[in-house]
Amino acid sequence: MAQQVQGVVAPGKNEPVRVETIVVPDPGPGEAVVKVQACGVCHTDLHYKQGGINDDFPFLLGHEAAGVVESVGEGVTDVAPGDFVILNWRAVCGNCRACLRGRPQYCFNTHNAAQKMTLTDGTELSPALGIGAFAEKTLVAAGQCTKVDPSVSPAVAGLLGCGVMAGIGAAINTGQVGRGDSVAVIGCGGVGDAAIVGARLAGAARIIAVDIDDRKLETAKSMGATHTVNSRSTDPVEAIRELTGGFGADVVIEAVGRPETYKQAFYARDLAGTVVLVGVPTPEMTLELSLIDVFGRGGSLKSSWYGDCLPSRDFPMLIDLHQQGRIDLGAFVTETIGLGDVEKAFARMHEGDVLRSVVVF
């Protein structure tokens, strides 16, 4: 029987979000209803609200979440009612060309719930990244549920559903940072700081944090950065080269998503080094680079989708590392809030002192 719960809806482009009653149907084949316990406020949700993703309003926002499976539909075997799960937006299909080549982390056919959640008047909602977790309960494809250790705090676990996984994965999976490497991270918000954590976890010898905000640079140091550069007052390319013997970093991770900072990343890497773009650009942005420099500098220019993660592999591993005290995922939680505070949390994103506001139910 369908349930009515409270959720945060973006009704139209740049309109304030509001808490609405939404209808969650019983799970159909391959689906699950999850009782959400915590959901981080991610910049991607703001992009949805601003119409930067698409115009399929109204949106049910929220996607960086953890909770408990309440019920499952026909054919679901990987999760069961009572399981504590992190929600993910890469539900690996197992059948696409990437999966069949043994590269499920690049699955090209990830799937969402077939049924739609609605407002009480029947208006269909578009769930952010196929999840819609700023709600007391949400309907997802069962493959979007990844079981992890239930003893971990939901507010911490949910962050792996997007931003923290994107950053850690950009360093470990996409950038393949190795022991002794030098790494520069441009942009020290939540994703950039997570990339710093990933680089430290991988054994990088030198981790250079770059930002225009000294407060963010201080936080980056607490996350594991060995050096900081304020690019408002210092040329970051020259600074990174100076800190790496004049050569540039082995891996440069761009966590802003702007042409200007991408060019800085490109020229701040060593010959045959790697640039990883994990910051999300907007559709109108373009990039101009000298083609001879692209050729002559060699190396790799990579984009990192979701940290190139495989949820079933990476989520449990990172939760275990957190439980062992080897990484502090809790450091990313700046504040916990209620459903009615999401609009204020969007505004706080621009203040520079928030890594993650987390809605706790």
Secondary structure, DSSP 8 states (H G I E B T S, - for coil): --EEEEEEEE-STT---EEEEEEE----TTEEEEEEEEEE--HHHHHHHTTSS----SEE---EEEEEEEEE-TT--S--TT-EEEE-S----S-SHHHHTT-GGG-S-----SS--EETTS-B-EEGGGT--SBSEEEEEGGGEEE--TTS-HHHHGGGGTHHHHHHHIIIIIS---TT-EEEEE--SHHHHHHHHHHHHHT-SEEEEEES-HHHHHHHHHHT-SEEEETTTS-HHHHHHHHTTTS-EEEEEE-S--HHHHHHHHHTEEEEEEEEE-S---TT------HHHHHHH-SEEEE-SGGG--HHHHHHHHHHHHHTTSS-GGGG--EEE-GGGHHHHHHHGGGS--S-EEEE-
